[in-house]
């Protein structure tokens, strides 16, 4: 499950990054004062970092917790800065879902992580 979350996060980084650049450009052209484009870029980078860390964490509980923290931080940044473009809400919720799935992974494999 960690590998799937990591790969999906890396692919979504590209999609969220391009989408947020377009949203930031739209915000700048309309001069509406929103920062949802910048928040989307920050969410995308948090998902990228969380995904890479999830991929490289073999049996390390600390790395998985670090990945969870990045997903939660990215989700909070996204939820706090939803503007005109509501797609940021979807990506933020997905980031929280990835964090919860990794928490379930730690709970499910508790014996594996306690032996290290």
C-alpha positions, 0 to 999 in steps of 0.5 A, spaced: 500 500 500 505 504 501 508 503 494 501 505 491 500 511 495 507 513 493 507 512 486 500 516 486 502 522 490 508 523 485 503 522 479 498 527 482 504 532 484 505 533 476 497 534 475 496 538 481 502 543 480 500 544 473 493 546 475 495 550 481 500 554 476 493 555 472 489 557 478 495 562 480 495 565 473 488 566 473 488 569 480 493 574 478 490 576 472 483 577 476 487 581 481 482 577 486 487 577 492 486 569 493 492 565 494 489 558 492 494 557 486 500 558 491 497 553 496 496 548 491 503 548 489 505 547 496 500 542 497 503 538 491 510 539 494 508 536 500 504 530 496 511 529 492 515 529 499 510 524 502 510 520 496 517 519 496 518 518 503 513 513 503 516 509 497 523 509 500 521 507 507 522 499 508 520 497 515 522 504 518 516 507 522 519 513 523 519 515 515 512 513 515 510 518 520 514 523 517 510 521 510 504 522 514 506 529 517 507 531 510 500 529 508 497 532 513 501 539 513 499 539 505 492 537 507 491 543 512 495 548 507 490 546 502 483 546 506 485 553 509 486 556 502 480 554 498 478 560 493 474 560 487 477 554 484 474 548 488 479 543 486 484 544 491 479 541 496 479 535 493 486 534 493 486 536 500 482 531 502 485 526 498 492 528 502 488 526 508 486 520 506 493 518 504 495 520 511 489 515 514 491 509 510 499 510 512 496 510 519 492 504 518 498 501 515 502 502 521 497 499 525 496 493 521 504 492 521 505 493 528 509 487 529 513 488 523 515 495 526 516 494 533 521 488 532 526 494 529 
